[in-house]
Every structure is written in structure tokens, then in C-alpha cells.
Amino acid sequence: MSALKNIIAIVMVVSITMSCKNETKPEVKTIEVATETATKELDPNATYAKAEFTIDGMTCAIGCARTIEKKIAKMEGVKSAIVDFDRKLAMVEYNNAKVTPTSLEETVTKVADIYKVSDMKTVEGFSTK
């Protein structure tokens, strides 16, 4: 009888040990991520101008400056756009035939009513100060 108890005990220990080994392989998932910087068709024959202007009303670098930068960059005819929160300065390179300083200002002010554009000027090169 004691041999039967020992065998039952061994079977229980082995079955518990084997059932507790939960070795699962990690699940690998592939996620496609859309990039925000879609390739734009730039007209090689276009005349590109550079403009700098001040944007007042920004309160943060991510929510304000980055949002404005994205909106300007998505405009048809805009080659590049940089909004520097610390300097409150936007630097935009654009196609003269498709974008005007007025359309740049309208794009900024449509993001939020608190943003005001001033000191709009066409430049040869962007300031680095």
C-alpha cells in the first residue's frame, strides 16, 4: 500500500511539474506605420523663395510649434518648413507660383486663433541666430 501511495505521489508531482511549465514563445507582430513625411513632387523648374516670419501666441514646442510646422509643410508648393519655438520664428521655402506670404499667414492663423504672424520677410538664407 505504501508503494501505491509513493507511485501516486510521484505521478502527481510529475503531472503538476509538467503542467506548470508554461513556456510560450513570444508572439511577433508586424505593424505598418505610416510616415508623416510623404514624398512630395517638387517642380524642378519652379522658383523657390524663402520666407521668415514671427509667430506670436505659441505656448509650447510640441503642441504649438510642431503642429504649425506640420500644417505649413503639408501645403502644396512648400519645399520645407521649420518652426523654432524658442525664437518664435518660422522659416519656409516655397514655390512662388503656388504659395504666397498671405497663404502662409492664413495657414498659421487657421491652426488656432491665438497665433499671430508678424515681420513676414523674404530672405536669401535663413537666419541662424
LUMLO-231013 format. One record per residue (C-alpha): residue in one letter; z, x, y. Coordinates in pm, whole numbers, padded with zeros to 5 digits, always signed. Layout:
REM LUMLO-231013
aZXY;...
***
This chain:
REM LUMLO-231013
m+00000+00000+00000;s+00075+00282+00237;a-00268+00431+00164;l-00425+00099+00263;k-00225+00098+00589;n-00340+00455+00660;i-00705+00364+00596;i-00679+00057+00819;a-00514+00265+01091;i-00785+00530+01070;v-01062+00267+01082;m-00902+00106+01388;v-00862+00439+01569;v-01223+00537+01491;s-01361+00199+01597;i-01163+00199+01922;t-01266+00556+01996;m-01632+00485+01929;s-01637+00161+02129;c-01468+00321+02431;k-01738+00584+02470;n-01939+00418+02738;e-02194+00686+02806;t-02453+00522+03023;k-02740+00711+03167;p-02777+00676+03543;e-03036+00426+03648;v-03315+00577+03853;k-03478+00353+04110;t-03775+00436+04326;i-03767+00285+04671;e-04064+00289+04902;v-03967+00347+05261;a-04196+00255+05546;t-04209+00519+05813;e-04184+00418+06174;t-04432+00673+06292;a-04755+00524+06175;t-05059+00739+06231;k-05238+00630+06546;e-05605+00667+06607;l-05636+00878+06918;d-05961+00881+07109;p-06078+01245+07128;n-06291+01163+07433;a-06012+00994+07626;t-05848+01136+07935;y-05474+01160+07879;a-05229+01162+08167;k-04861+01248+08167;a-04604+01041+08350;e-04234+01087+08410;f-04000+00823+08538;t-03631+00745+08563;i-03479+00460+08365;d-03155+00321+08505;g-02928+00089+08308;m-02918+00277+07977;t-02568+00297+07828;c-02629+00484+07501;a-02872+00722+07333;i-02939+00521+07017;g-02937+00157+07122;c-03096+00206+07461;a-03295+00528+07488;r-03426+00527+07130;t-03525+00159+07149;i-03716+00211+07473;e-03882+00522+07329;k-04000+00327+07022;k-04139+00041+07234;i-04335+00278+07456;a-04462+00482+07159;k-04597+00166+06992;m-04815+00081+07293;e-05187+00115+07226;g-05309+00425+07406;v-04976+00607+07414;k-05003+00952+07258;s-04633+01046+07285;a-04313+00913+07437;i-03975+01079+07482;v-03674+00916+07647;d-03393+01156+07736;f-03072+00956+07768;d-02871+01236+07932;r-03128+01286+08206;k-03225+00914+08217;l-03584+01038+08205;a-03888+00909+08019;m-04185+01137+07954;v-04502+00965+07833;e-04850+01094+07756;y-05106+00813+07759;n-05475+00724+07767;n-05573+00640+08128;a-05818+00375+08013;k-05563+00177+07808;v-05227+00232+07977;t-05121+00215+08340;p-04794+00308+08509;t-04740-00066+08567;s-04778-00144+08195;l-04529+00133+08113;e-04279-00018+08357;e-04334-00368+08216;t-04274-00244+07861;v-03941-00088+07961;t-03818-00390+08155;k-03916-00627+07870;v-03678-00443+07634;a-03386-00568+07845;d-03338-00697+08198;i-03082-00426+08273;y-03338-00143+08257;k-03495-00046+08588;v-03778+00203+08628;s-03794+00425+08935;d-03950+00751+09052;m-04272+00698+08849;k-04496+01000+08894;t-04795+01157+08721;v-04731+01519+08624;e-04929+01811+08484;g-04647+01910+08247;f-04315+01757+08152;s-04001+01890+08321;t-03764+02092+08106;k-03451+02091+08327;
***
